Amino acid sequence: MATITKRKKANGKATYTAQVRIKKGGQVVFSKSSTFPQRKLAEKWATRTEQSWKEGSYSQGSKDEIFSTLIKRYRHDIENEVGKTLIQCLRTLEAMEETKLPCDQVDRAFLIRLARAIKREG
């Protein structure tokens, strides 16, 4: 069952944290949360997360997973909920050679290099 919590940021804007917890025999067997700028997005994420866990298709990811694959999976998850510009930005990131590395190598230095590469490509 999902819980959506509204919080106000310092700038006064609201954010919504969706938390999915699944218990079996009184023990928490699955717990995941994520924060969104809109309640509707938080609710959709919670519904998808619960459903994929129940179906057995939920993936926590792995060290061997490629960063560009993660971007692609995220793009597919949000494709019908956001605008064309964001989708195109994610497609551009997916195609960049810099994002073809294992997720366990994504750190601050990588993100700085990626930002510089994006700036170079314009």
C-alpha positions as CSV (number, residue, x, y, z in Angstrom):
1,M,0.0,0.0,0.0
2,A,1.3,3.4,-0.9
3,T,1.4,6.6,1.2
4,I,1.7,10.0,-0.4
5,T,3.1,12.8,1.8
6,K,3.0,16.5,0.9
7,R,5.9,18.6,2.0
8,K,6.7,22.3,1.5
9,K,10.2,23.2,0.4
10,A,12.0,26.3,1.6
11,N,10.8,28.2,-1.4
12,G,7.2,27.4,-0.6
13,K,6.6,25.0,-3.4
14,A,5.1,21.6,-2.6
15,T,6.7,18.2,-3.2
16,Y,5.1,14.8,-2.9
17,T,6.9,11.8,-1.5
18,A,5.4,8.4,-2.5
19,Q,6.3,5.6,-0.2
20,V,5.5,2.0,-1.1
21,R,5.8,-0.6,1.7
22,I,4.7,-4.2,1.4
23,K,4.5,-6.5,4.4
24,K,4.2,-10.2,4.7
25,G,3.7,-11.8,8.1
26,G,4.2,-8.5,9.9
27,Q,7.6,-8.0,8.3
28,V,8.4,-5.4,5.7
29,V,9.6,-7.3,2.6
30,F,9.7,-4.3,0.2
31,S,10.2,-0.6,0.8
32,K,10.8,2.1,-1.8
33,S,10.2,5.9,-1.9
34,S,10.6,8.7,-4.4
35,T,9.8,12.4,-4.4
36,F,7.9,14.2,-7.2
37,P,6.8,17.8,-8.0
38,Q,3.2,16.8,-8.6
39,R,0.9,14.5,-6.6
40,K,-0.4,12.9,-9.8
41,L,3.2,11.8,-10.7
42,A,3.7,10.4,-7.2
43,E,0.5,8.4,-7.4
44,K,1.4,7.0,-10.8
45,W,4.9,6.0,-9.7
46,A,3.4,4.3,-6.6
47,T,0.9,2.4,-8.6
48,R,3.5,1.2,-11.1
49,T,5.9,0.3,-8.4
50,E,3.3,-1.8,-6.4
51,Q,2.1,-3.5,-9.6
52,S,5.6,-4.4,-10.9
53,W,6.5,-5.8,-7.4
54,K,3.4,-7.9,-7.4
55,E,4.1,-9.2,-10.9
56,G,7.7,-10.0,-10.0
57,S,9.1,-7.6,-12.6
58,Y,10.4,-4.9,-10.2
59,S,14.2,-4.4,-10.7
60,Q,16.4,-2.8,-8.1
61,G,19.1,-2.5,-10.7
62,S,22.6,-4.0,-10.4
63,K,26.2,-2.9,-10.5
64,D,26.5,-4.3,-14.1
65,E,23.5,-2.3,-15.4
66,I,24.5,0.3,-18.0
67,F,23.6,3.9,-17.1
68,S,22.1,4.6,-20.6
69,T,19.8,1.6,-20.1
70,L,18.6,3.1,-16.8
71,I,17.9,6.3,-18.6
72,K,15.9,4.5,-21.3
73,R,13.9,2.6,-18.7
74,Y,13.1,5.8,-16.9
75,R,12.1,7.4,-20.3
76,H,9.7,4.6,-21.0
77,D,8.2,4.9,-17.5
78,I,7.4,8.6,-17.8
79,E,6.8,8.9,-21.5
80,N,3.0,9.5,-21.3
81,E,3.2,11.8,-18.3
82,V,5.7,14.5,-19.5
83,G,6.3,16.7,-22.5
84,K,8.1,16.0,-25.7
85,T,11.1,18.2,-24.7
86,L,12.0,16.1,-21.7
87,I,11.6,12.9,-23.6
88,Q,13.9,14.2,-26.3
89,C,16.5,15.3,-23.7
90,L,16.5,11.8,-22.3
91,R,16.9,10.3,-25.8
92,T,19.9,12.5,-26.3
93,L,21.4,11.4,-23.0
94,E,20.8,7.7,-23.9
95,A,22.7,8.1,-27.2
96,M,25.7,9.8,-25.7
97,E,28.8,7.7,-25.5
98,E,29.5,9.1,-22.0
99,T,26.4,7.3,-20.6
100,K,27.5,3.8,-21.8
101,L,29.1,2.8,-18.5
102,P,28.1,0.6,-15.6
103,C,25.9,2.4,-13.0
104,D,28.4,1.7,-10.2
105,Q,30.8,4.1,-11.9
106,V,28.3,7.0,-11.8
107,D,29.6,9.4,-9.2
108,R,30.1,13.2,-8.8
109,A,33.1,13.3,-11.1
110,F,31.1,11.4,-13.8
111,L,28.2,13.8,-13.5
112,I,30.5,16.8,-13.9
113,R,32.1,15.2,-17.0
114,L,28.6,14.5,-18.4
115,A,27.4,18.0,-17.8
116,R,30.5,19.4,-19.6
117,A,29.9,17.0,-22.5
118,I,26.3,18.1,-22.8
119,K,27.5,21.7,-22.8
120,R,30.0,21.0,-25.6
121,E,27.3,19.3,-27.7
122,G,25.0,22.3,-27.2
